[in-house]
Amino acid sequence: MWRMSDITPARPPRRFLDRRSPPHVVTLIALSALAALTMNIFLPSLPGMTAWFDTDYRLMQLSVALYLGVNALLQLFIGAISDRFGRRPVLLGGVALFLVATLGCLVAGNVWVFLGFRMMQATIVAGMALSRAVVRDMVPEREAASMIGYVTMGMAVAPMIGPAIGGALDAAFGWQASFVVLFAMGALVLILTWADLGETAPQGGGGFGAQMRGWPELLSSPRFWGYSVTLGLSSGAFFAYLGGAPYVGDQVFAMPPEVFGLFFGAPAVGYFLGNFISGRFSVRFGVNRMVLVGTLISAGGVALNLGLFSLGLGTPESFFGLMSCVGLGNGMVIPNATAGALSVRPQLAGTAAGLSGALMIGMGAALSALAGALLTPGSVALPLLWIMVVTALGATLAIALVIRRAGR
């Protein structure tokens, strides 16, 4: 079976569906996209699910918060486990448990059973976290940033189109249809991973205790913290948008749902383009420069948006259109900062992927909740835009400190 330690100067060619060769990028995209799609495909079905389970809507909404919480918690450990036992068994086990959990969601007889299996679905986070670690196992830092850029395209598109797909499925077949689709996709991803993804983790990783003892080494690295904080703040601006944009579209602009859905996806266009730019130019310009430019684009777009609203000139077109700058910036920041965080201690790439991912999701969830709490009747969009400006500028400062340290 193929391992990173088997790499010679003449790297073996990738052969699709041959796990003796490095895994194909399609497999890694599928793993990360399924993890992202699971997050929100069923959101349009929440009212119907509330009636089905005869419960309170606020309780049904916990299916999102609990999923994100377990997702972040698992990322703290899943990387270290994969450093010890290998990427392949952890990925296969995570997808298999996801299939069991999805079946449990389908047959749940009450909301508590459903929420239990919903939390279990978070094991699919292995696909999101370890797909990046697999890339770093295979290629050097700059090339890793390029490849991660392509992998995270799936992570960008899936959650944006997920609610539209879920809404159509719910209208045609009921809320269970979204989970049937997730189960079918999970089964296909399991087969694809089994056939295409061999072991990529370095050999000789030591016991699990040794991997956990590596945490202080990783957490004592200013570069790791610099990249991770940049990831958390940059993606946090986008998470704040996810938490506040529905209020702005409904209460500020009085947009009908179908029009809002069209405008809401503007950051996805920018994110897709940013990931494409990362894939094309990260090797040439280096991760730090790409991250810095990305944070400046994001901060500049939000600052211009804030200025327009402060002057009373904000419109739906300007608000959502300029949010594409946030997507573009994140598309450049996330793959490059991730590659940087994973390269601080290459022998702890899985651990680094988990820790940085947990920090990114944790900060993002907190900022999303903060945006929702601050947007009250009469507040227009200014609180949301101020949160996004501050976090985007914080990301710029964090990567500037990394660059300064590297210059020393």
QUIGIGI-V386880 format. One record per backbone hydrogen bond with DSSP energy under -1.0 kcal/mol. NH is the residue of the N-H (numbers start at 1). CO is the residue of the C=O. If there is no record, write none. Layout:
{{NH | CO} {NH | CO}}
This chain:
{{6 | 3} {7 | 4} {11 | 9} {18 | 15} {21 | 18} {28 | 24} {29 | 25} {30 | 26} {31 | 27} {32 | 28} {33 | 29} {34 | 30} {35 | 31} {36 | 32} {37 | 33} {38 | 34} {41 | 37} {43 | 40} {45 | 42} {46 | 43} {49 | 45} {50 | 46} {51 | 47} {52 | 48} {53 | 49} {55 | 50} {60 | 56} {61 | 57} {62 | 59} {63 | 60} {64 | 61} {65 | 61} {66 | 62} {68 | 64} {69 | 65} {70 | 66} {71 | 67} {72 | 68} {73 | 69} {74 | 70} {75 | 71} {77 | 74} {78 | 74} {81 | 77} {82 | 78} {83 | 79} {84 | 80} {85 | 81} {86 | 82} {90 | 86} {91 | 87} {92 | 88} {93 | 89} {94 | 90} {95 | 91} {96 | 92} {97 | 93} {98 | 94} {99 | 95} {100 | 96} {101 | 97} {102 | 98} {103 | 99} {104 | 100} {105 | 101} {106 | 102} {107 | 103} {114 | 110} {115 | 111} {116 | 112} {117 | 113} {118 | 114} {119 | 115} {120 | 116} {121 | 117} {122 | 119} {123 | 120} {124 | 121} {125 | 122} {126 | 123} {127 | 124} {129 | 125} {130 | 126} {133 | 129} {134 | 130} {135 | 131} {136 | 132} {137 | 133} {138 | 134} {139 | 135} {144 | 140} {145 | 141} {146 | 142} {147 | 143} {148 | 144} {149 | 145} {150 | 146} {151 | 147} {152 | 148} {154 | 151} {156 | 152} {157 | 153} {158 | 154} {161 | 157} {162 | 158} {165 | 161} {166 | 162} {167 | 163} {168 | 164} {169 | 165} {170 | 166} {171 | 167} {172 | 168} {173 | 169} {174 | 170} {177 | 174} {180 | 176} {181 | 177} {182 | 178} {183 | 179} {184 | 180} {185 | 181} {186 | 182} {187 | 183} {188 | 184} {189 | 185} {190 | 186} {191 | 187} {192 | 188} {193 | 189} {194 | 190} {195 | 191} {196 | 192} {197 | 193} {211 | 207} {212 | 208} {213 | 209} {215 | 212} {218 | 214} {219 | 215} {220 | 216} {221 | 218} {225 | 221} {226 | 222} {227 | 223} {228 | 224} {229 | 225} {230 | 226} {231 | 227} {232 | 228} {233 | 229} {234 | 230} {235 | 231} {236 | 232} {237 | 233} {239 | 235} {240 | 236} {241 | 237} {242 | 238} {243 | 239} {244 | 240} {245 | 241} {248 | 244} {249 | 245} {250 | 246} {251 | 247} {252 | 248} {253 | 248} {255 | 249} {260 | 256} {261 | 257} {262 | 258} {263 | 259} {264 | 260} {266 | 263} {269 | 265} {270 | 266} {271 | 267} {272 | 268} {273 | 269} {274 | 270} {275 | 271} {276 | 272} {277 | 273} {278 | 274} {279 | 275} {280 | 276} {281 | 277} {282 | 278} {285 | 281} {286 | 282} {290 | 286} {291 | 287} {292 | 288} {293 | 289} {294 | 290} {295 | 291} {296 | 292} {297 | 293} {298 | 294} {299 | 295} {300 | 296} {301 | 297} {302 | 298} {303 | 299} {304 | 300} {305 | 301} {306 | 302} {307 | 303} {308 | 304} {309 | 305} {310 | 306} {311 | 307} {312 | 309} {313 | 308} {319 | 315} {320 | 316} {321 | 317} {322 | 318} {324 | 321} {325 | 322} {327 | 323} {328 | 324} {329 | 325} {330 | 326} {331 | 327} {332 | 328} {333 | 329} {334 | 330} {337 | 333} {338 | 334} {339 | 335} {340 | 336} {341 | 337} {342 | 338} {348 | 345} {349 | 346} {352 | 348} {353 | 349} {354 | 350} {355 | 351} {356 | 352} {357 | 353} {358 | 354} {359 | 355} {360 | 356} {361 | 357} {362 | 358} {363 | 359} {364 | 360} {365 | 361} {366 | 362} {367 | 363} {368 | 364} {369 | 365} {370 | 366} {371 | 367} {372 | 368} {373 | 369} {374 | 370} {375 | 371} {376 | 374} {379 | 376} {385 | 381} {386 | 382} {387 | 383} {388 | 384} {389 | 385} {390 | 386} {391 | 387} {392 | 388} {393 | 389} {394 | 390} {395 | 391} {396 | 392} {397 | 393} {398 | 394} {399 | 395} {400 | 396} {401 | 397} {402 | 398} {403 | 399} {404 | 400} {405 | 401} {406 | 402} {407 | 403}}
